Every structure is written in C-alpha cells, then in structure tokens.
C-alpha cells in the first residue's frame, strides 16, 4: 500500500487509552488529526443542535459518512471536509502543526478532559 499500511487501520484503531474522540492516541499524527477532526465535528454539531441527518441535508454529505467520521471508522476526504465546514460555517481541520511537542520532538494533540455536557 502506498505510504505504508497505516491507512489500512481506522483512525480509532490508534487509541491507546480512553474513549474516542477524547482518547490518548498512538504517535501517528494522521490518526490524531482524524480524532481532532471528529471531536471538532461533534462539538460543532452540538453547538448548533444539529443531528447527522440535519447536517447531511445542509452539507450534501451522506449521513452515514458523517456518522463514520464521528465514530473514527473512516479517513475523511477533502471534498467531504470542505462541505461540512461550509455547512457549519466553521473550520474543523485542526491546527496540528501548532500542537505541543513531547521530549522526543513529536507533536501530540492536546486532549481536554472536559466533554460537552459534562458540566456539573
């Protein structure tokens, strides 16, 4: 497979600990970006009170594709991502080049323990 076999696994298959999309991920940037994108999509839908069906109608992206992105079972393509961003009027792509680095210089997504609806 071009570029190695990493694309053969689903983004959520790189979870090391915790639950998608707030999990600690393996050191595979592409999977971390996939998780950050799923988290941003979920949070944007929540802020707007949109279901996958409603977003599918607004974006012309298949509802199952939206559900698969949220579940971390697909690698979304640029056409899909741009369509979702346009419908939500919000950027979903994470600024992963600005993520903090660890001791070995590898960048990792910052994960907040705060989840939407966990206020209490």
Secondary structure, 3 states (H helix, E strand, C coil): CCCCCHHHCCHHHHEEECCCCCCEECCCHHHHHHHHHHHHHHHHHHHHCCCHHHHHHHHCCCHHHHHHHHHCCCCCCHHHHHHHHHHHCCCCCCCHHHCCECCCCCECCCCCCCCCCCCC
